[in-house]
Amino acid sequence: MLRPMASPRRIERESAGGKLLAGPFGARPVPGATCSAPLRWSEVGPKLDLRDYTIRTLPQRMKELGQDPLRPVLELKPDLNAALARLSERVEP
């Protein structure tokens, strides 16, 4: 049976040691359906309340932001060879 489009989806991946990793915008199976949501650094602070990010509030948040906050990360094309070379300089004697 197909689920309605509006139903919350748990987006989790198993990681090391049997821990779960929540994907962006994934709803948690808890009362209130809080969601993992990408935040700007300016939003992180003492007033941050996870209950503000739910399956009901995220659509309005996305409208207010104007674009997905993860979009720039997905569009970056870093030079991985250069990054690995710099990393190896730091870890090798």
Sequence and secondary structure as in RCSB ss.txt:
>XXXX:A:sequence
MLRPMASPRRIERESAGGKLLAGPFGARPVPGATCSAPLRWSEVGPKLDLRDYTIRTLPQRMKELGQDPLRPVLE
LKPDLNAALARLSERVEP
>XXXX:A:secstr
    TTS    EEE GGG EEE TT B SSTT BB     GGG STT  GGGSBTTTHHHHHHHHSS TTHHHHH
    HHHHHHHHHHHH  
